[in-house]
Amino acid sequence: MKRKLKVAVIGCGFMGRTHTNAHRQVANFFDVGIEPVLEVACATDADRAQAFADKWGFTSGSGDWREVMGRDDIDLVDICVPNNLHAEMAIAAAEAGKMILCEKPLAMDVAEGRKMVDAVEKAGVANLVSFNYRRVPAVTLAKQLIDQGKLGKIFHYRAQFLQDWTISTEVPQGGTATWRLDSAAAGSGVTGDLLAHCIDTAMWQNGPITRANAMTETFVKERVHADTGETQPVGIDDACTFFCRFENGSLGNFESTRYARGHKAKYTFEINGEHASIRWDLHDLHRLEWSDHRDDEEVRGWRSIHVTDAGGEHPYMDHWWVPGLQIGYAESFVHQLADFLGAIEEGKPCSPSFRDALQTQKVCAAVLESAAEDRWVDVPAD
Ligand SMILES: NC(=O)c1ccc[n+]([C@@H]2O[C@H](COP(=O)([O-])OP(=O)(O)OC[C@H]3O[C@@H](n4cnc5c(N)ncnc54)[C@H](O)[C@@H]3O)[C@@H](O)[C@H]2O)c1
């Protein structure tokens, strides 16, 4: 008999759907001793929350997140709301003794992130931040190959996350999805939204980033605000490029923009080591490319590994179909939840915890400070 974990999903937008889908699927595909029960879905609008609850199979909907935090029957709070609400909700959830799964970025800034870390650690509640790309099997395989030493010493880590959806000056700031363009709701632009993913994955695979030197640009300086109808200055970074140093001596090169015409969500990374290189592309997320200098010269070159073997060779894939059949984006959230529930069952922490995500927040802060002041900025280790 599985232990039931009553879940409140706060936010019924894009991430509300991916997380709810994961809660529904996880027990069917992963043999963990804990099963999520969809108890309440919460949004700003009670009717919308109820419609979401009905559609996805929650017991009820609510338009009041504070009332949800106060309920004794909720075990896990799953925070899927804009960034400016993460801290208040997570701290309230921790004080109420709830386990917390929180969307990324952890917080609006480092000071807020520290308060969130203090709250979960003081309360002793299980916590995880949703940097889900770590749990794409090909990305996890890349980490395993690095840890096994197959690349040798790492020289370079480069990552890009390119989009093109805000080029039009007609895109508003504020409102569903477009809150990302409003600095009061998002904190920052591509740095916190997209580069935070790249930074989390990079530090997980290649160790801490110690220093950064960045430039940012806001190409569209004013936009109409969806809430007020007024044209207001844009406070977010539309594009960000930064160089950095990793503690292991390797050099990092990161770029993100929402102005790369033709790209929808082009997240790529390439890692160059002494013996081999690997590269990955979200648009072909089940493949990992590998080039090994130790291969015989006549066959040396890039090979494309279809990361779908189900005999234990490829991470997570033994839980899905048969070799050769791929999975996609949604499943990274199922993996994330399976790992979190497994850790809860064993009473162990799960990474990236709030504390791990705080380190990513510090790199984002160093990047933004560097761009603002046009100089190298150190990333504090503590
Ligand atoms: N892990 C990823 O790949 C990924 C992808 C997209 C977004 N995100 C993160 O997920 C979070 C949500 O983004 P989204 O794309 O789902 O946004 P969204 O605009 O699609 O949905 C936001 C939801 O939050 C709800 N909400 C807003 N204020 C609320 C309040 N006071 N009480 C209750 N509900 C409230 C809205 O009703 C809406 O349902 C953000 O932190 C974002 O950075 C992560």
The ligand as an SDF file (V2000), in Angstrom:
LIG
                    3D

 44 48  0  0  0  0  0  0  0  0999 V2000
   11.0230   24.6050  -15.4180 N   0  0  0  0  0  0  0  0  0  0  0  0
   10.7330   25.1900  -16.5720 C   0  0  0  0  0  0  0  0  0  0  0  0
   11.1870   24.7860  -17.6290 O   0  0  0  0  0  0  0  0  0  0  0  0
    9.8170   26.3860  -16.5800 C   0  0  0  0  0  0  0  0  0  0  0  0
    9.1380   26.7400  -17.7580 C   0  0  0  0  0  0  0  0  0  0  0  0
    8.2410   27.8120  -17.6800 C   0  0  0  0  0  0  0  0  0  0  0  0
    8.0630   28.5100  -16.4980 C   0  0  0  0  0  0  0  0  0  0  0  0
    8.7760   28.1600  -15.3900 N   0  0  0  0  0  0  0  0  0  0  0  0
    8.5750   28.8730  -14.1200 C   0  0  0  0  0  0  0  0  0  0  0  0
    7.2940   28.5120  -13.6080 O   0  0  0  0  0  0  0  0  0  0  0  0
    6.6790   29.6130  -12.9510 C   0  0  0  0  0  0  0  0  0  0  0  0
    5.3100   29.8600  -13.5750 C   0  0  0  0  0  0  0  0  0  0  0  0
    5.4590   30.1080  -14.9630 O   0  0  0  0  0  0  0  0  0  0  0  0
    4.2950   29.7420  -16.0140 P   0  0  0  0  0  0  0  0  0  0  0  0
    4.9510   29.7210  -17.3520 O   0  0  0  0  0  0  0  0  0  0  0  0
    3.5590   28.5390  -15.5770 O   0  0  0  0  0  0  0  0  0  0  0  0
    3.3650   31.0370  -15.8730 O   0  0  0  0  0  0  0  0  0  0  0  0
    1.8760   31.2060  -16.3830 P   0  0  0  0  0  0  0  0  0  0  0  0
    1.6930   32.6700  -16.6110 O   0  0  0  0  0  0  0  0  0  0  0  0
    1.5600   30.2670  -17.4920 O   0  0  0  0  0  0  0  0  0  0  0  0
    0.9910   30.7440  -15.1290 O   0  0  0  0  0  0  0  0  0  0  0  0
    1.0720   31.4140  -13.9160 C   0  0  0  0  0  0  0  0  0  0  0  0
   -0.0660   30.9560  -13.0220 C   0  0  0  0  0  0  0  0  0  0  0  0
    0.1340   31.5350  -11.7450 O   0  0  0  0  0  0  0  0  0  0  0  0
   -1.1560   31.8810  -11.2360 C   0  0  0  0  0  0  0  0  0  0  0  0
   -1.0440   32.9100  -10.2050 N   0  0  0  0  0  0  0  0  0  0  0  0
   -0.5490   34.1630  -10.3460 C   0  0  0  0  0  0  0  0  0  0  0  0
   -0.6750   34.8310   -9.1790 N   0  0  0  0  0  0  0  0  0  0  0  0
   -1.2470   33.9640   -8.2940 C   0  0  0  0  0  0  0  0  0  0  0  0
   -1.6620   34.0590   -6.9490 C   0  0  0  0  0  0  0  0  0  0  0  0
   -1.4790   35.1860   -6.2520 N   0  0  0  0  0  0  0  0  0  0  0  0
   -2.2470   32.9810   -6.3620 N   0  0  0  0  0  0  0  0  0  0  0  0
   -2.4210   31.8370   -7.0600 C   0  0  0  0  0  0  0  0  0  0  0  0
   -2.0600   31.6920   -8.3470 N   0  0  0  0  0  0  0  0  0  0  0  0
   -1.4890   32.7450   -8.9600 C   0  0  0  0  0  0  0  0  0  0  0  0
   -1.9270   32.3470  -12.4420 C   0  0  0  0  0  0  0  0  0  0  0  0
   -3.3100   32.2500  -12.1700 O   0  0  0  0  0  0  0  0  0  0  0  0
   -1.4510   31.3380  -13.4990 C   0  0  0  0  0  0  0  0  0  0  0  0
   -2.2850   30.2120  -13.4680 O   0  0  0  0  0  0  0  0  0  0  0  0
    7.6650   30.7630  -13.0790 C   0  0  0  0  0  0  0  0  0  0  0  0
    8.4350   30.8640  -11.9150 O   0  0  0  0  0  0  0  0  0  0  0  0
    8.5570   30.3820  -14.2540 C   0  0  0  0  0  0  0  0  0  0  0  0
    9.8590   30.9230  -14.1830 O   0  0  0  0  0  0  0  0  0  0  0  0
    9.6260   27.1030  -15.4140 C   0  0  0  0  0  0  0  0  0  0  0  0
  1  2  1  0
  2  3  2  0
  2  4  1  0
  4  5  1  0
  4 44  2  0
  5  6  2  0
  6  7  1  0
  7  8  2  0
  8  9  1  0
  8 44  1  0
  9 10  1  0
  9 42  1  0
 10 11  1  0
 11 12  1  0
 11 40  1  0
 12 13  1  0
 13 14  1  0
 14 15  2  0
 14 16  1  0
 14 17  1  0
 17 18  1  0
 18 19  2  0
 18 20  1  0
 18 21  1  0
 21 22  1  0
 22 23  1  0
 23 24  1  0
 23 38  1  0
 24 25  1  0
 25 26  1  0
 25 36  1  0
 26 27  1  0
 26 35  1  0
 27 28  2  0
 28 29  1  0
 29 30  1  0
 29 35  2  0
 30 31  1  0
 30 32  2  0
 32 33  1  0
 33 34  2  0
 34 35  1  0
 36 37  1  0
 36 38  1  0
 38 39  1  0
 40 41  1  0
 40 42  1  0
 42 43  1  0
M  CHG  2   8   1  16  -1
M  END
$$$$
